[in-house]
Amino acid sequence: MDTQTLILVGAVAVVLIVVLALVIRRTPAPPPKRAPEESGRFSKTAGALGLTLRQAWGSGLNDSTWTRIEDGLLATDVGVAASSHIVAELRSSRPDTVDDARKTLAALLLSELVGSDRGLRLVNEPAIILVVGVNGTGKTTTIAKLAHRLNADNKTVLLGAADTFRAAAAEQLELWADRVGVDVVSGQEGGDAASVAFDAVSAAKAREVDVVIIDTAGRLHGKKNLMGELKKIHRVAAGEGAIDEVLLVLDATAGQNGLAQVREFAETVPVTGIVLTKLDGTAKGGIVIAVEKELEVPVKFIGLGEGVNDLEPFDPQSFVAALLEES
């Protein structure tokens, strides 16, 4: 083999190595399988309610038991309506033993959560997910985690950086997008957010992308002009079709205060699901039940950490089992 041929072969090899490196860099790793004990990391909420239950069961089954159980549910932000209903039903069931009471309580908690459609409804081409929520809830990281999950399900994803209000919001989204291996359509800071949403959907159609996820400004829910802008983004992004999902990112540590956010957002855009973040860091995880009981909006995903894999579909049975864990 002569010198020119060797040089040519070497050049081709270098090009192939570079291309392979770029492909590997842009291909996100699938989410790792979690061990069963990791699937419900609700330790603070479970610990708070578990302590109350130990005290309640320790006194036998009497008026004090029911009061302590209701206090425990309220303390974990299950909500007044749901807590009162659960305890009333528990008392009326007249359990003979503490074990019977435990089983009935578990069934009652689960009954507050069953029946909601928790899967993502992605039917349009492209499917459009609009993500809303106030500042500080973890909205941007949630979008990245969701994109990562969809990529792992063999769906192509494009992000729309329609948060043109907050400085460097687009840059933050682009950093996360690069990390999980998806592209971003963005506009100028301070520009028309609805135009960015329109461009993102148009780009997704042109590139035949499966799902476009649109970020929005983390507006204060009490600002009527900003909520009006959100309504415009929803209308423009939908175009002649429809938005598949409007996901509201809610900080679990906000507790009952979060319900006001859900109500106002739901009056502005048709919220289809909740992503509850920071659930691993609060004793107020009962807000899951309060949201679904009072507002009839299903919790679809929960955030349990800062990593790209720390977004899980909400599983009512695992959640209730964790709440009632007394060890």
VORO-506989 format. One record per residue (C-alpha): y negated, x, z; residue in three letters. Coordinates in Angstrom, 1 decimal. Example, Ala and Ser with C-alpha at 12.3 -4.5 7.8 and 13.67 -1.06 7.14 Angstrom:
residues 2
((4.5,12.3,7.8),ALA)
((1.1,13.7,7.1),SER)
This chain:
residues 327
((0.0,0.0,0.0),MET)
((-3.3,1.6,-1.1),ASP)
((-6.5,1.9,1.0),THR)
((-8.3,-1.0,-0.6),GLN)
((-5.4,-3.3,0.0),THR)
((-5.2,-2.3,3.7),LEU)
((-8.9,-2.9,4.1),ILE)
((-8.6,-6.4,2.5),LEU)
((-5.6,-7.3,4.7),VAL)
((-7.5,-6.1,7.8),GLY)
((-10.5,-8.2,6.9),ALA)
((-8.4,-11.3,6.4),VAL)
((-6.7,-10.7,9.7),ALA)
((-10.1,-10.4,11.5),VAL)
((-11.4,-13.6,9.9),VAL)
((-8.2,-15.5,11.0),LEU)
((-8.5,-14.2,14.5),ILE)
((-12.2,-15.4,14.7),VAL)
((-11.4,-18.8,13.3),VAL)
((-8.5,-19.2,15.7),LEU)
((-10.7,-18.3,18.7),ALA)
((-13.3,-20.9,17.7),LEU)
((-10.6,-23.6,17.4),VAL)
((-9.2,-22.8,20.8),ILE)
((-12.7,-22.8,22.3),ARG)
((-13.5,-26.2,20.8),ARG)
((-10.2,-27.8,21.8),THR)
((-10.3,-29.2,25.3),PRO)
((-7.3,-28.8,27.5),ALA)
((-5.5,-32.0,28.4),PRO)
((-6.0,-33.3,31.9),PRO)
((-3.4,-31.9,34.3),PRO)
((-0.9,-34.2,35.9),LYS)
((-1.9,-34.9,39.4),ARG)
((0.6,-34.8,42.2),ALA)
((1.1,-38.2,43.8),PRO)
((-0.7,-37.2,47.0),GLU)
((-3.8,-36.3,44.9),GLU)
((-4.1,-39.7,43.1),SER)
((-5.9,-41.4,45.9),GLY)
((-8.3,-39.0,47.6),ARG)
((-10.2,-41.5,49.7),PHE)
((-9.8,-39.6,52.9),SER)
((-13.1,-40.4,54.5),LYS)
((-12.9,-44.1,53.9),THR)
((-9.2,-44.2,54.8),ALA)
((-9.9,-42.2,58.0),GLY)
((-12.7,-44.5,59.2),ALA)
((-10.7,-47.7,58.6),LEU)
((-7.5,-46.1,59.8),GLY)
((-9.0,-45.3,63.2),LEU)
((-10.2,-48.9,63.6),THR)
((-6.8,-50.2,62.7),LEU)
((-5.0,-48.0,65.2),ARG)
((-7.3,-49.3,67.9),GLN)
((-6.8,-52.9,66.7),ALA)
((-3.0,-52.8,66.5),TRP)
((-2.8,-51.0,69.8),GLY)
((-4.2,-54.1,71.6),SER)
((-1.6,-56.4,70.1),GLY)
((-2.5,-59.5,68.1),LEU)
((-5.4,-61.3,69.7),ASN)
((-9.1,-62.2,69.2),ASP)
((-10.0,-58.6,69.8),SER)
((-7.7,-57.5,67.0),THR)
((-9.4,-59.7,64.3),TRP)
((-12.9,-58.6,65.5),THR)
((-12.0,-55.0,65.3),ARG)
((-10.5,-55.4,61.8),ILE)
((-13.6,-57.2,60.5),GLU)
((-15.8,-54.5,62.0),ASP)
((-13.8,-51.8,60.3),GLY)
((-14.0,-53.5,56.9),LEU)
((-17.7,-54.0,57.3),LEU)
((-18.1,-50.3,58.3),ALA)
((-16.5,-49.2,55.1),THR)
((-18.8,-51.5,53.1),ASP)
((-16.2,-54.0,52.0),VAL)
((-19.0,-56.5,52.4),GLY)
((-19.7,-59.6,54.6),VAL)
((-18.2,-62.2,52.3),ALA)
((-15.0,-60.3,51.5),ALA)
((-14.5,-59.1,55.1),SER)
((-15.0,-62.6,56.5),SER)
((-12.6,-64.1,54.0),HIS)
((-9.9,-61.4,54.5),ILE)
((-9.9,-61.7,58.3),VAL)
((-10.0,-65.5,58.2),ALA)
((-6.9,-65.5,55.9),GLU)
((-5.2,-62.9,58.0),LEU)
((-5.7,-65.0,61.2),ARG)
((-4.6,-68.2,59.5),SER)
((-1.3,-66.5,58.3),SER)
((-0.3,-66.3,62.0),ARG)
((1.6,-63.0,61.8),PRO)
((4.3,-62.6,64.5),ASP)
((4.2,-58.8,64.7),THR)
((1.8,-56.0,64.0),VAL)
((3.9,-54.9,61.1),ASP)
((3.6,-58.4,59.6),ASP)
((-0.2,-58.2,60.1),ALA)
((-0.3,-54.9,58.3),ARG)
((1.6,-56.2,55.3),LYS)
((-0.6,-59.3,55.1),THR)
((-3.8,-57.3,55.3),LEU)
((-2.6,-55.1,52.5),ALA)
((-1.8,-58.1,50.3),ALA)
((-5.2,-59.7,51.1),LEU)
((-7.1,-56.5,50.2),LEU)
((-5.1,-56.2,47.0),LEU)
((-5.8,-59.8,46.1),SER)
((-9.5,-59.1,46.1),GLU)
((-8.9,-56.5,43.3),LEU)
((-6.2,-57.8,41.0),VAL)
((-6.8,-59.6,37.8),GLY)
((-9.7,-57.5,36.4),SER)
((-9.3,-55.9,33.0),ASP)
((-9.7,-52.2,33.9),ARG)
((-8.9,-50.6,30.5),GLY)
((-11.5,-49.5,28.1),LEU)
((-12.1,-52.0,25.3),ARG)
((-12.5,-49.8,22.2),LEU)
((-12.2,-52.0,19.1),VAL)
((-15.1,-51.3,16.8),ASN)
((-15.3,-48.4,14.3),GLU)
((-16.8,-46.4,15.9),PRO)
((-16.3,-47.8,19.4),ALA)
((-19.7,-47.7,21.2),ILE)
((-19.9,-47.0,25.0),ILE)
((-23.4,-47.3,26.6),LEU)
((-23.6,-45.5,29.9),VAL)
((-26.4,-46.6,32.4),VAL)
((-27.3,-45.9,36.0),GLY)
((-30.0,-44.5,38.2),VAL)
((-30.8,-40.8,38.8),ASN)
((-28.4,-38.8,40.9),GLY)
((-25.3,-40.9,40.4),THR)
((-23.5,-38.3,38.3),GLY)
((-24.0,-40.1,35.0),LYS)
((-24.1,-37.0,32.8),THR)
((-21.0,-35.4,34.3),THR)
((-19.3,-38.8,34.1),THR)
((-20.0,-38.9,30.4),ILE)
((-18.5,-35.5,29.9),ALA)
((-15.4,-36.4,31.9),LYS)
((-15.0,-39.6,29.9),LEU)
((-15.3,-37.7,26.6),ALA)
((-12.7,-35.2,27.9),HIS)
((-10.3,-38.0,28.7),ARG)
((-10.7,-39.6,25.3),LEU)
((-10.2,-36.3,23.6),ASN)
((-7.0,-35.8,25.5),ALA)
((-6.0,-39.3,24.1),ASP)
((-6.5,-37.9,20.6),ASN)
((-9.8,-39.7,20.0),LYS)
((-12.7,-38.0,18.4),THR)
((-15.9,-38.3,20.4),VAL)
((-19.7,-38.0,19.7),LEU)
((-22.4,-38.1,22.4),LEU)
((-25.8,-39.6,22.0),GLY)
((-28.5,-38.0,24.2),ALA)
((-30.7,-41.1,24.5),ALA)
((-32.2,-39.9,27.8),ASP)
((-35.4,-38.7,26.3),THR)
((-37.3,-39.4,29.5),PHE)
((-36.0,-36.7,31.9),ARG)
((-36.9,-33.1,31.1),ALA)
((-34.0,-31.1,29.9),ALA)
((-31.6,-34.1,30.0),ALA)
((-30.4,-33.4,26.4),ALA)
((-29.8,-29.7,27.2),GLU)
((-27.7,-30.6,30.2),GLN)
((-25.6,-33.1,28.2),LEU)
((-25.2,-30.4,25.4),GLU)
((-23.9,-27.9,28.0),LEU)
((-21.3,-30.4,29.2),TRP)
((-20.5,-31.4,25.6),ALA)
((-19.8,-27.7,24.6),ASP)
((-17.6,-27.4,27.7),ARG)
((-15.4,-30.3,26.7),VAL)
((-15.5,-29.7,23.0),GLY)
((-17.6,-32.5,21.5),VAL)
((-20.8,-32.8,19.5),ASP)
((-24.2,-34.2,20.5),VAL)
((-26.9,-36.1,18.6),VAL)
((-30.3,-35.7,20.3),SER)
((-34.0,-36.2,19.7),GLY)
((-37.2,-34.8,20.9),GLN)
((-38.0,-35.0,24.6),GLU)
((-40.2,-38.0,25.2),GLY)
((-39.2,-39.5,21.9),GLY)
((-37.9,-43.0,21.1),ASP)
((-34.6,-43.3,23.0),ALA)
((-33.5,-46.3,20.8),ALA)
((-33.9,-44.1,17.7),SER)
((-31.6,-41.5,19.2),VAL)
((-29.0,-44.2,19.9),ALA)
((-29.3,-45.4,16.4),PHE)
((-28.9,-41.9,14.9),ASP)
((-25.9,-41.2,17.1),ALA)
((-24.1,-44.4,15.9),VAL)
((-25.0,-43.6,12.3),SER)
((-23.7,-40.1,12.6),ALA)
((-20.5,-41.3,14.2),ALA)
((-19.9,-43.7,11.3),LYS)
((-20.7,-40.9,8.7),ALA)
((-18.3,-38.5,10.4),ARG)
((-15.7,-41.2,11.0),GLU)
((-15.7,-40.5,14.7),VAL)
((-13.6,-42.8,16.9),ASP)
((-16.0,-43.2,19.9),VAL)
((-19.7,-42.6,20.5),VAL)
((-20.9,-42.4,24.1),ILE)
((-24.6,-43.0,24.6),ILE)
((-26.4,-41.5,27.6),ASP)
((-29.5,-43.3,28.8),THR)
((-32.4,-42.4,31.2),ALA)
((-31.5,-42.6,34.9),GLY)
((-34.2,-45.1,35.3),ARG)
((-35.1,-46.8,38.6),LEU)
((-33.6,-50.3,38.4),HIS)
((-36.9,-51.8,39.7),GLY)
((-39.0,-50.5,36.8),LYS)
((-39.3,-53.5,34.5),LYS)
((-40.7,-51.6,31.5),ASN)
((-37.9,-49.0,31.7),LEU)
((-35.3,-51.7,32.0),MET)
((-36.9,-53.3,28.9),GLY)
((-36.4,-50.1,27.1),GLU)
((-32.7,-50.1,28.1),LEU)
((-32.4,-53.6,26.6),LYS)
((-33.9,-52.2,23.3),LYS)
((-31.4,-49.3,23.3),ILE)
((-28.5,-51.8,23.7),HIS)
((-29.8,-54.0,20.8),ARG)
((-30.5,-51.1,18.4),VAL)
((-27.2,-49.3,19.1),ALA)
((-25.2,-52.5,18.6),ALA)
((-26.9,-53.0,15.1),GLY)
((-25.0,-55.7,13.3),GLU)
((-21.9,-55.3,15.5),GLY)
((-21.4,-55.1,19.2),ALA)
((-21.3,-52.6,22.1),ILE)
((-17.7,-52.2,23.2),ASP)
((-18.4,-51.1,26.8),GLU)
((-21.5,-50.9,29.0),VAL)
((-20.5,-48.7,31.9),LEU)
((-22.7,-48.5,35.0),LEU)
((-22.3,-45.3,37.0),VAL)
((-22.7,-46.1,40.7),LEU)
((-22.8,-43.6,43.6),ASP)
((-20.2,-44.7,46.2),ALA)
((-22.4,-43.2,48.9),THR)
((-25.1,-45.8,48.2),ALA)
((-22.9,-48.4,49.8),GLY)
((-24.3,-51.9,49.8),GLN)
((-27.6,-50.7,48.4),ASN)
((-25.6,-50.1,45.2),GLY)
((-25.1,-53.9,44.7),LEU)
((-28.8,-54.3,44.0),ALA)
((-28.5,-51.8,41.2),GLN)
((-25.5,-53.6,39.7),VAL)
((-27.3,-56.9,39.8),ARG)
((-30.5,-55.8,38.1),GLU)
((-28.6,-53.7,35.4),PHE)
((-26.4,-56.7,34.8),ALA)
((-29.4,-58.9,34.2),GLU)
((-30.7,-56.4,31.6),THR)
((-27.5,-55.5,29.7),VAL)
((-24.0,-57.0,29.8),PRO)
((-22.3,-54.5,32.2),VAL)
((-18.6,-54.5,31.5),THR)
((-17.4,-52.0,34.1),GLY)
((-18.3,-49.7,36.9),ILE)
((-17.6,-46.0,37.3),VAL)
((-17.7,-45.3,41.0),LEU)
((-18.6,-41.6,41.6),THR)
((-18.4,-39.5,44.8),LYS)
((-15.7,-41.7,46.2),LEU)
((-14.0,-38.7,47.8),ASP)
((-17.1,-37.9,49.9),GLY)
((-17.9,-41.2,51.6),THR)
((-16.6,-43.4,54.3),ALA)
((-18.1,-46.4,52.4),LYS)
((-15.4,-46.7,49.7),GLY)
((-14.9,-50.4,50.5),GLY)
((-17.9,-50.9,48.1),ILE)
((-15.2,-51.2,45.4),VAL)
((-14.1,-54.6,46.9),ILE)
((-17.7,-55.7,47.5),ALA)
((-18.7,-55.1,43.9),VAL)
((-15.7,-56.9,42.5),GLU)
((-15.9,-59.8,45.0),LYS)
((-19.6,-60.5,44.8),GLU)
((-20.5,-59.5,41.2),LEU)
((-17.2,-59.9,39.3),GLU)
((-17.6,-56.6,37.5),VAL)
((-14.4,-54.5,37.5),PRO)
((-14.3,-50.9,38.7),VAL)
((-12.7,-49.1,35.7),LYS)
((-13.0,-45.4,36.8),PHE)
((-13.6,-43.4,39.9),ILE)
((-15.0,-40.0,40.3),GLY)
((-13.3,-37.7,42.8),LEU)
((-14.9,-34.3,42.2),GLY)
((-17.1,-32.2,40.0),GLU)
((-14.4,-30.9,37.5),GLY)
((-13.9,-32.3,34.0),VAL)
((-10.5,-33.7,35.2),ASN)
((-11.9,-35.5,38.2),ASP)
((-12.3,-38.9,36.6),LEU)
((-9.4,-41.3,37.1),GLU)
((-8.6,-44.9,36.2),PRO)
((-9.0,-47.0,39.2),PHE)
((-5.7,-48.1,40.6),ASP)
((-6.0,-50.9,43.2),PRO)
((-2.6,-50.4,44.7),GLN)
((-3.2,-46.7,45.4),SER)
((-6.6,-47.5,46.8),PHE)
((-5.4,-50.2,49.2),VAL)
((-2.5,-48.0,50.3),ALA)
((-5.0,-45.2,51.1),ALA)
((-7.3,-47.5,53.0),LEU)
((-4.5,-48.6,55.3),LEU)
((-3.1,-45.1,55.8),GLU)
((-3.3,-44.6,59.6),GLU)
((-2.0,-41.1,59.9),SER)
